[in-house]
Amino acid sequence: MRYIIIGAGAVGGTVGGRLAGSGAEVVLVARGAHRTALTEGGLRLRVPQGEQTYRLPVVDGPTALGTLRADDVLVLAVKTQDSETALQAWAAAPVEGGGTAAERLPLVCAQNGVESQRLALRRFRHVYGVCVWLPSTLVEPGVVSADGAPLTGILHLGRHPHGVDDTARRIAADLEKAHFEAPVVADVSRWQYAKLLSNLGNALEAVSGLGGDPEAEAIYARVRAEGETVLRAAGIPYASTEEQRAVRGDKVTLVPLDDAPRGGSSWQSLSRGAGSIEADYLNGEIALLGRLHGVPTPLNELLQRLANTFAREHRAPGSLPVEELARLADDAVAFLQEG
């Protein structure tokens, strides 16, 4: 199979590089300065074992590839706020033997949150979800780092909305040759919702700084508890913290790499001045479910609003003092109670 990585940033670049290093055929899809760097100098992937450069085909969309192959796998790895544009672009791409990508090709959503696979299912017949446990960073255009060892990441994989098939097993087999563990599960959304609860702290990290502050940890605990209450009210199952720990063990231990910037995906979006952030599909997912099921979500709404403001106004990541965030959180809860 040929893997077309739509969004060759931190996650997509790492998956694409690792697959290429194991002998798989890979095409990278990128834009702007990153595309230029990938085209001119190749993909430089930094991992604890060293740095490797992969010179791979790089395109900016389906037109540059012409008719797609019947054995192509589309891996959607853009941020969720960019999914609709990417899905629209790739759905109508022709495939050899007739039909379109939306009709014939598997689309694998390797992203945070749960919304992209819903969007994909509106157009694509064969959609697969991935729970992405993959610490990685886009260091600079053309350079990606992934500091997990001995495995680069763990990628639970299954059909959306549920089930498994031979295509999922073949993709998982390729991933497992490429320094990943890739369990094929019929209930991938259960793992994705568990990861969503962890990702509720992304906005907190982005606006008030990296972990370690006890007050920030206390705010995150309240934000997560709000999310858990919402998922229970919605009847949505999720893997427990203990189950996740048992599966991961010490398979993906962080080995900090020299010169690699710190911070998760939302922090990275602010540090690059991207102008957008994925909070609408993380904290915003909890806010949406809360409104649907009658559960108040003042803390997740606050983080969603702050993260979007920081992105829109190009504020520096971590620039809101955690004491001020704590005050805003208390005010948000008090306002709800008074109302």
C-alpha positions in Angstrom: 0.0 0.0 0.0 1.0 3.6 -0.6 0.5 6.0 2.3 -0.5 9.6 1.4 0.1 11.7 4.6 -2.3 14.6 4.4 -0.7 17.1 6.8 2.9 16.1 7.3 3.4 18.1 10.5 4.4 16.7 13.9 2.2 13.6 13.8 1.9 13.1 10.1 5.6 13.7 9.5 6.5 11.2 12.2 4.2 8.5 10.9 5.3 9.2 7.3 9.0 9.1 8.2 8.7 6.0 10.3 6.7 4.2 7.6 9.2 5.2 4.9 12.1 4.0 7.1 10.4 0.6 7.4 10.2 0.3 3.6 6.6 1.6 2.9 5.9 3.9 0.0 4.9 7.3 1.3 3.8 10.6 -0.2 3.8 13.8 2.0 1.2 16.5 1.6 2.2 19.9 3.0 1.9 23.6 2.3 4.0 26.8 2.6 7.5 26.9 4.0 7.2 23.3 5.3 6.4 22.0 1.8 9.4 24.0 0.4 11.7 22.6 3.0 10.5 19.0 2.5 10.9 19.3 -1.2 14.3 20.8 -1.1 15.9 19.0 1.8 13.7 16.0 2.6 12.0 15.2 5.8 14.4 15.3 8.7 13.1 13.1 11.5 14.7 13.3 14.9 14.2 10.3 17.2 16.1 9.1 20.3 18.0 6.7 18.0 19.3 9.6 15.9 18.3 11.7 12.9 17.3 10.4 9.6 16.5 12.3 6.4 13.8 10.9 4.0 13.6 12.2 0.5 9.9 11.5 -0.3 7.5 12.8 -2.9 5.9 16.0 -1.7 2.6 17.5 -3.1 0.2 20.2 -2.0 -3.0 18.4 -3.0 -4.5 15.6 -5.1 -4.1 17.3 -8.4 -0.3 16.9 -8.3 -0.7 13.1 -8.0 -3.2 12.7 -10.8 -5.2 9.5 -10.7 -4.8 7.8 -7.3 -3.9 4.2 -7.0 -6.3 1.6 -5.9 -3.9 0.6 -3.1 -3.6 4.1 -1.7 -4.3 4.8 2.0 -5.2 8.4 2.9 -3.9 9.4 6.3 -5.6 12.6 7.5 -3.2 14.3 10.0 -4.1 18.0 9.8 -5.5 19.8 12.8 -9.2 19.2 13.1 -10.0 22.9 12.2 -8.4 22.2 8.8 -10.2 18.8 8.2 -13.1 20.1 6.2 -10.9 21.8 3.6 -8.7 18.7 3.2 -11.7 16.3 3.0 -13.3 18.4 0.3 -10.1 18.5 -1.7 -9.4 14.7 -1.6 -12.9 13.2 -1.7 -13.4 13.7 -5.5 -9.9 12.6 -6.5 -10.2 9.9 -9.2 -8.9 6.4 -8.6 -7.5 4.0 -11.2 -10.2 1.6 -12.3 -13.0 4.1 -11.7 -14.6 5.9 -8.9 -13.3 8.4 -6.4 -11.2 8.4 -3.3 -14.4 9.0 -1.2 -16.0 5.9 -2.8 -13.0 3.5 -2.8 -10.1 4.4 -0.6 -9.6 4.1 3.2 -9.3 7.3 5.1 -7.4 7.1 8.4 -8.0 10.0 10.8 -4.8 10.3 12.9 -5.9 13.3 14.9 -6.9 14.5 18.4 -10.6 14.6 19.3 -13.4 12.7 17.6 -14.9 15.2 15.1 -12.8 14.6 12.0 -14.0 11.1 11.5 -17.6 12.3 11.8 -16.9 14.9 9.1 -15.1 12.3 7.0 -18.0 9.8 7.1 -20.2 12.4 5.4 -18.1 11.9 2.3 -16.0 8.8 2.6 -17.3 5.2 2.8 -14.3 3.7 4.5 -13.3 5.7 7.5 -10.9 4.6 10.3 -10.2 6.3 13.6 -6.9 6.3 15.4 -6.2 7.1 19.1 -2.9 9.0 18.7 -0.5 8.5 21.6 2.5 10.0 19.8 4.6 12.7 21.5 6.0 14.7 18.6 6.9 18.2 17.5 7.3 20.2 14.3 10.7 21.8 15.2 10.9 24.0 12.1 10.0 23.6 8.4 11.2 20.2 7.2 12.2 19.0 10.7 10.1 16.8 13.0 11.1 15.3 16.3 9.5 12.4 18.2 11.0 11.6 21.6 9.3 8.3 22.5 11.4 5.2 23.1 11.6 2.3 22.7 8.4 2.7 20.7 7.7 6.0 18.9 4.0 5.8 19.8 0.9 3.7 20.3 -1.9 4.0 17.7 -5.1 2.2 18.5 -6.9 1.7 15.2 -10.4 0.6 14.1 -13.2 1.4 11.7 -15.5 4.3 12.4 -18.0 4.1 13.9 -17.0 0.6 15.0 -15.6 -2.7 13.9 -12.4 -4.0 12.3 -11.5 -5.4 8.9 -8.6 -6.7 6.9 -7.6 -3.2 5.8 -7.2 -2.1 9.4 -5.1 -5.1 10.1 -2.9 -4.5 7.1 -2.4 -0.8 8.1 -1.6 -1.9 11.7 0.9 -4.5 10.4 2.8 -1.7 8.5 2.7 0.6 11.5 4.1 -2.2 13.8 7.1 -2.6 11.4 7.7 1.1 11.8 8.3 1.5 15.6 4.7 1.7 16.6 2.3 -0.5 18.5 -1.0 -0.5 16.7 -3.7 -2.5 18.4 -6.7 -3.1 16.1 -9.8 -2.6 18.2 -13.6 -2.7 17.4 -14.2 0.2 19.9 -11.6 2.7 18.9 -13.8 5.6 20.0 -13.5 4.4 23.6 -9.8 5.0 23.4 -10.3 8.3 21.6 -12.6 9.7 24.2 -10.1 8.7 26.9 -7.4 10.6 25.0 -9.9 13.5 24.7 -10.1 13.8 28.4 -6.3 14.1 28.5 -6.3 16.7 25.7 -8.6 18.9 27.7 -5.5 20.2 29.4 -4.0 21.3 26.0 -5.7 24.7 26.1 -4.7 25.2 29.8 -1.1 24.5 28.8 -1.3 26.8 25.8 -2.5 29.8 27.7 -0.9 29.4 31.1 2.3 27.4 30.6 3.7 24.0 30.8 3.0 21.5 33.5 4.4 21.2 37.0 2.5 24.1 38.7 0.3 22.6 41.5 -2.4 25.3 40.9 -2.5 24.4 37.2 -2.7 20.7 38.0 -5.7 21.5 40.3 -7.4 23.4 37.5 -6.9 20.6 35.1 -8.3 18.1 37.6 -11.5 20.2 37.7 -11.6 20.5 33.9 -11.2 16.8 33.5 -13.8 16.0 36.1 -16.3 18.2 34.2 -15.5 16.2 31.1 -16.0 12.9 32.8 -19.4 14.0 34.1 -20.4 15.0 30.6 -19.3 11.7 29.0 -21.2 9.7 31.7 -24.3 11.8 31.1 -24.0 11.2 27.3 -23.6 7.5 27.9 -20.2 7.5 26.1 -17.7 4.9 27.4 -14.0 5.6 27.6 -11.0 3.6 28.6 -10.0 4.2 32.3 -6.7 5.7 33.3 -5.7 2.3 34.7 -6.5 0.5 31.5 -4.4 3.1 29.5 -1.5 2.7 31.8 -1.6 -1.1 31.6 -1.5 -1.0 27.8 1.2 1.7 27.5 3.4 0.6 30.4 6.9 1.8 29.7 6.7 1.3 25.9 6.8 5.0 25.1 9.1 6.7 27.5 10.0 10.4 26.8 13.6 11.0 25.9 14.0 14.8 25.5 15.8 15.7 22.4 18.2 18.6 22.0 16.7 21.8 20.7 13.2 20.3 20.4 10.7 22.9 21.6 8.5 21.9 24.5 4.7 21.8 24.6 1.8 19.9 23.2 -0.1 20.5 20.0 -2.0 23.6 21.2 1.1 25.2 22.6 2.8 24.5 19.3 0.0 26.2 17.4 0.4 29.4 19.4 4.2 29.4 19.2 4.0 29.1 15.4 1.5 31.9 15.3 -0.9 29.7 13.3 -3.9 31.9 14.0 -6.1 28.9 14.8 -6.2 26.2 17.5 -8.0 23.0 18.0 -9.8 23.9 21.3 -13.2 23.9 19.6 -12.8 20.2 19.0 -11.4 19.3 22.4 -12.9 21.5 25.2 -15.5 22.5 22.6 -16.5 18.8 22.3 -17.3 18.7 26.0 -19.2 22.0 25.8 -21.3 20.6 22.9 -22.1 17.3 24.7 -22.8 19.3 27.9 -25.4 21.4 26.1 -26.9 18.3 24.4 -27.3 16.5 27.7 -28.0 19.3 30.2 -24.6 19.4 32.0 -23.0 22.7 32.7 -19.4 23.0 31.4 -18.1 26.5 32.5 -14.5 25.5 32.8 -14.2 23.9 29.4 -16.1 26.8 27.9 -13.6 29.2 29.5 -10.5 27.4 28.2 -12.1 27.1 24.7 -12.8 30.8 24.7 -9.3 31.8 26.0 -7.5 29.5 23.6 -9.3 30.9 20.6 -8.6 34.4 21.8 -4.9 33.7 22.2 -4.8 32.2 18.7 -6.8 35.0 17.0 -4.8 37.7 18.7 -1.4 35.9 18.3 -0.7 36.0 22.0 2.4 34.3 23.3 1.8 30.8 24.7 1.9 30.6 28.5 1.4 34.3 28.9 -1.7 34.2 31.2 -0.5 33.8 34.8 -2.0 30.7 36.3 -3.3 32.7 39.3 -5.3 34.8 36.9 -6.6 31.7 35.2 -7.6 30.3 38.5 -9.5 33.5 39.3 -11.3 33.4 35.9 -12.2 29.7 36.5 -13.7 30.5 39.9 -15.6 33.5 38.4 -17.0 31.3 35.6 -18.3 28.7 38.1 -19.7 31.4 40.4 -21.5 33.1 37.5 -23.2 29.9 36.5 -24.3 29.2 40.0 -25.7 32.7 40.4 -27.5 32.4 37.1 
